Amino acid sequence: MHLLYCVPRSTYSEAHNNIGMQLNQSGRFDEVSEYLKKATKLDGLFAPAYYGVSLALYSMGDNVNAAFAYKKGRH
């Protein structure tokens, strides 16, 4: 059995979220969405990833989609 099959899916979403947030803090906004969107696909209820997406979009001036991502993470 491959070791990755033993890791809960939530751990993957948290890892992708952490990478995305580090990229966000570094100002690498164009790379952030790749990791945070992957986190939301792995766990559609993982609110921190939606929050991260909203921060990145807001930082890029996309206030409408930032608000949408923020609201999606609050449900």
FENNOR-V265452 format. One record per pair of residues at least 6 apart in sequence whose C-alpha atoms are under 6 Angstrom apart, sorted by sequence separation. I is the first residue (numbers start at 1). J is the second residue. D is the distance in Angstrom with one decimal. If there is no record, write none. Layout:
BEGIN
I|J|D ; I|J|D
END
This chain:
BEGIN
24|32|5.9 ; 58|66|5.3 ; 23|32|5.8 ; 57|66|5.1 ; 20|32|4.7 ; 54|66|4.0 ; 36|49|5.4 ; 20|35|5.2 ; 54|69|5.2 ; 20|36|5.6 ; 54|70|5.4 ; 16|35|5.1 ; 17|36|5.3 ; 50|69|5.5 ; 51|70|5.4 ; 50|70|5.9 ; 17|39|5.9 ; 16|39|5.4 ; 50|73|4.9 ; 13|39|4.1 ; 47|73|4.4 ; 29|56|5.7 ; 13|42|5.7 ; 17|49|5.5
END
